[in-house]
């Protein structure tokens, strides 16, 4: 079946806004799926905010690693502390982060 026939009657383009940033989403049909090549970053002010977003977004536990998670649609998110650069300066920060799924600031 060709693309035009398979997409007849379906929404093809959606414009939306997240936190003041405009986005356009294209429905490319079943041949184009989400991958880690595109992810959204959420800079969180503290552990409470990390926990909040992680609870809302993480729906594919086997995809969790180093603050990355996938939502129910397969879209990747990076839920990280806003002071990530500073945290990564701590001794063994990289090794600690590699052991985490959801990032825990106190464990850096």
N, C-alpha and C positions, 0 to 999 in steps of 0.2 A: 504494500500500500504506500502511495507516495505521501510526502509530508503534508501537502496542502489538504488532501482528503482526510488524513488522520487527525488534523488539527481543526477541522471545520467545526464551528460552534463553540470553540474553547477560547478562553482568555489568552491572548498572546503576549501583551505588554501591560505591565503595571508600574505606575510611578508611585513612590511612597517616600516618606521622610522619617528618619530616625535621629533624634537628638539634634535637630537642625540641619542634618545632612541629607540632601536629596539623592535618591537612588532610582534607577529604572531596572526592572527585572523582565527578562524575556523568557517565555515558555518555549524552549527548544524541542519539546517532545521527549520521548523516551530515550533518544540517542544521546542526550546531554544531561549528565547527572552532576550533582555537587561533588566536589572533592576538596582535599586539604589545600589545593592550589589557591583557593579563595577562602578567607576567614575574616571574621569581624573581631576586633580587639575591644575589650571593655577594660579600661583603666579604673581600678577600684581604689577608693581612698583607705579602706581598712579591711580586716578579715570578715567583719559582718557583711560588708558589701560583696566580697568574694563569695561567701556562703549563700547570700541571697540569689545572685545571678546563677551560681552553679546549680542550686536547687531547681531553678526555673528552666535552665537550658540543657543540663546533662541528661540525655535520654538514651544514649548508646554507651554504656559503661566500658565496653571493650575498646572504645576509641579514645578513652581518657588517657592523657599523658602530659605531664609538665604544664598543667594549666589549660590544655586544649580539651574541648569536649564537642560533641555533636548534639544538635537538637533533634526533635522528633521528625524533622524533614531532611536530616542528613547534612545540614549546614554546620560548618565548623566555627567555633568561637574560641578565642583566647581570653580567658578570664584571669587577669593579672593585677598585681598591686601597682599603683601608679609610681611607686618608688622602686620598680624592678631593677633598674640600673644600679642603684645603691645597694640593694640586697645581694646582687650578683658579685659585689666586691668582697663579701664575707668569705672567710676561709671555707673551702669545700662546698660553696654555694651551688656550683654546677652539679656536683655529685648528689647533693641533697635534693635538688630540684628533679633530677632524673628518677628519683625514687617516688616522687609524688604523682598523684593523679590531679586532684584539686590542689592548688597551691595553698600552703599553710605558712603564713608569714613567720611565725615563731620557729618553724623548722628549717629556716635558711641558715 
